Amino acid sequence: MGLWRESLLKDQNIFCVFNFSSEPQVLELGNLNLIMTQKWQDLISLQRIEDTDGQLTLAPYQMAWIANKDGRIAPQSQLLEIYQRLLPF
Protein backbone atom coordinates (compact mmCIF):
# COMPACT_ATOMS: atom_id res chain seq x y z
CA MET A 1 0.00 0.00 0.00
CA GLY A 2 1.23 3.50 -0.65
CA LEU A 3 0.34 7.12 0.03
CA TRP A 4 1.71 10.31 -1.50
CA ARG A 5 1.80 13.62 0.39
CA GLU A 6 2.96 17.03 -0.77
CA SER A 7 3.63 20.03 1.48
CA LEU A 8 1.52 23.18 1.19
CA LEU A 9 4.52 24.97 -0.30
CA LYS A 10 5.02 22.10 -2.76
CA ASP A 11 8.69 21.82 -1.79
CA GLN A 12 8.48 18.45 0.00
CA ASN A 13 7.05 15.19 -1.30
CA ILE A 14 6.75 12.02 0.75
CA PHE A 15 5.85 8.62 -0.61
CA CYS A 16 4.79 6.38 2.28
CA VAL A 17 4.91 2.71 1.27
CA PHE A 18 3.94 -0.24 3.45
CA ASN A 19 4.46 -3.98 3.23
CA PHE A 20 1.65 -5.59 5.20
CA SER A 21 2.63 -9.12 4.20
CA SER A 22 4.87 -11.71 5.82
CA GLU A 23 6.99 -11.89 2.65
CA PRO A 24 9.56 -9.40 1.30
CA GLN A 25 8.11 -7.15 -1.42
CA VAL A 26 10.02 -5.45 -4.23
CA LEU A 27 9.02 -1.88 -5.03
CA GLU A 28 9.88 -0.53 -8.48
CA LEU A 29 10.93 3.04 -7.68
CA GLY A 30 10.18 4.11 -11.26
CA ASN A 31 6.49 3.58 -10.46
CA LEU A 32 6.69 6.34 -7.84
CA ASN A 33 7.71 8.93 -10.43
CA LEU A 34 10.55 10.33 -8.31
CA ILE A 35 12.09 13.47 -9.78
CA MET A 36 15.58 12.45 -10.89
CA THR A 37 17.18 15.84 -10.16
CA GLN A 38 16.25 15.72 -6.47
CA LYS A 39 17.87 13.76 -3.65
CA TRP A 40 15.63 11.15 -2.07
CA GLN A 41 15.94 9.18 1.15
CA ASP A 42 13.88 7.02 3.46
CA LEU A 43 13.10 9.19 6.49
CA ILE A 44 12.80 6.13 8.74
CA SER A 45 16.02 4.25 7.91
CA LEU A 46 17.83 7.34 6.54
CA GLN A 47 18.85 5.19 3.53
CA ARG A 48 19.66 7.33 0.47
CA ILE A 49 17.88 6.47 -2.78
CA GLU A 50 20.63 6.73 -5.38
CA ASP A 51 18.85 5.10 -8.36
CA THR A 52 15.36 6.54 -8.81
CA ASP A 53 14.62 3.88 -11.45
CA GLY A 54 15.92 1.03 -9.29
CA GLN A 55 14.21 -1.20 -6.78
CA LEU A 56 13.64 -1.09 -3.05
CA THR A 57 12.97 -4.32 -1.21
CA LEU A 58 10.70 -3.98 1.79
CA ALA A 59 11.12 -6.62 4.47
CA PRO A 60 8.00 -8.24 5.94
CA TYR A 61 5.88 -5.58 7.68
CA GLN A 62 8.38 -2.82 6.83
CA MET A 63 7.40 0.69 5.83
CA ALA A 64 9.40 3.43 4.15
CA TRP A 65 8.80 7.16 3.92
CA ILE A 66 10.66 8.24 0.80
CA ALA A 67 11.10 12.02 0.76
CA ASN A 68 12.96 14.67 -1.21
CA LYS A 69 13.42 16.84 1.88
CA ASP A 70 13.92 16.02 5.53
CA GLY A 71 11.67 18.53 7.28
CA ARG A 72 12.84 17.36 10.70
CA ILE A 73 16.14 19.23 10.37
CA ALA A 74 14.62 22.60 9.41
CA PRO A 75 14.85 25.03 12.37
CA GLN A 76 11.68 26.79 11.20
CA SER A 77 9.30 25.95 8.41
CA GLN A 78 8.93 28.19 5.38
CA LEU A 79 5.18 28.18 5.85
CA LEU A 80 5.53 29.54 9.39
CA GLU A 81 7.86 32.26 8.10
CA ILE A 82 5.25 33.31 5.52
CA TYR A 83 2.51 33.44 8.17
CA GLN A 84 4.71 35.51 10.49
CA ARG A 85 5.43 38.02 7.72
CA LEU A 86 1.80 38.35 6.64
CA LEU A 87 -0.09 38.14 9.94
CA PRO A 88 0.51 40.38 12.94
CA PHE A 89 1.11 38.44 16.15
VOKENU-854846 format. One record per residue (C-alpha): residue number from 1; residue in three letters; x, y, z. Coordinates in nm, 3 decimals. Layout:
BEGIN
k,r,c1,c2,c3
NUM,Ala,X,Y,Z
...
This chain:
BEGIN
k,r,c1,c2,c3
1,Met,0.000,0.000,0.000
2,Gly,0.123,0.350,-0.065
3,Leu,0.034,0.712,0.003
4,Trp,0.171,1.031,-0.150
5,Arg,0.180,1.362,0.039
6,Glu,0.296,1.703,-0.077
7,Ser,0.363,2.003,0.148
8,Leu,0.152,2.318,0.119
9,Leu,0.452,2.497,-0.030
10,Lys,0.502,2.210,-0.276
11,Asp,0.869,2.182,-0.179
12,Gln,0.848,1.845,0.000
13,Asn,0.705,1.519,-0.130
14,Ile,0.675,1.202,0.075
15,Phe,0.585,0.862,-0.061
16,Cys,0.479,0.638,0.228
17,Val,0.491,0.271,0.127
18,Phe,0.394,-0.024,0.345
19,Asn,0.446,-0.398,0.323
20,Phe,0.165,-0.559,0.520
21,Ser,0.263,-0.912,0.420
22,Ser,0.487,-1.171,0.582
23,Glu,0.699,-1.189,0.265
24,Pro,0.956,-0.940,0.130
25,Gln,0.811,-0.715,-0.142
26,Val,1.002,-0.545,-0.423
27,Leu,0.902,-0.188,-0.503
28,Glu,0.988,-0.053,-0.848
29,Leu,1.093,0.304,-0.768
30,Gly,1.018,0.411,-1.126
31,Asn,0.649,0.358,-1.046
32,Leu,0.669,0.634,-0.784
33,Asn,0.771,0.893,-1.043
34,Leu,1.055,1.033,-0.831
35,Ile,1.209,1.347,-0.978
36,Met,1.558,1.245,-1.089
37,Thr,1.718,1.584,-1.016
38,Gln,1.625,1.572,-0.647
39,Lys,1.787,1.376,-0.365
40,Trp,1.563,1.115,-0.207
41,Gln,1.594,0.918,0.115
42,Asp,1.388,0.702,0.346
43,Leu,1.310,0.919,0.649
44,Ile,1.280,0.613,0.874
45,Ser,1.602,0.425,0.791
46,Leu,1.783,0.734,0.654
47,Gln,1.885,0.519,0.353
48,Arg,1.966,0.733,0.047
49,Ile,1.788,0.647,-0.278
50,Glu,2.063,0.673,-0.538
51,Asp,1.885,0.510,-0.836
52,Thr,1.536,0.654,-0.881
53,Asp,1.462,0.388,-1.145
54,Gly,1.592,0.103,-0.929
55,Gln,1.421,-0.120,-0.678
56,Leu,1.364,-0.109,-0.305
57,Thr,1.297,-0.432,-0.121
58,Leu,1.070,-0.398,0.179
59,Ala,1.112,-0.662,0.447
60,Pro,0.800,-0.824,0.594
61,Tyr,0.588,-0.558,0.768
62,Gln,0.838,-0.282,0.683
63,Met,0.740,0.069,0.583
64,Ala,0.940,0.343,0.415
65,Trp,0.880,0.716,0.392
66,Ile,1.066,0.824,0.080
67,Ala,1.110,1.202,0.076
68,Asn,1.296,1.467,-0.121
69,Lys,1.342,1.684,0.188
70,Asp,1.392,1.602,0.553
71,Gly,1.167,1.853,0.728
72,Arg,1.284,1.736,1.070
73,Ile,1.614,1.923,1.037
74,Ala,1.462,2.260,0.941
75,Pro,1.485,2.503,1.237
76,Gln,1.168,2.679,1.120
77,Ser,0.930,2.595,0.841
78,Gln,0.893,2.819,0.538
79,Leu,0.518,2.818,0.585
80,Leu,0.553,2.954,0.939
81,Glu,0.786,3.226,0.810
82,Ile,0.525,3.331,0.552
83,Tyr,0.251,3.344,0.817
84,Gln,0.471,3.551,1.049
85,Arg,0.543,3.802,0.772
86,Leu,0.180,3.835,0.664
87,Leu,-0.009,3.814,0.994
88,Pro,0.051,4.038,1.294
89,Phe,0.111,3.844,1.615
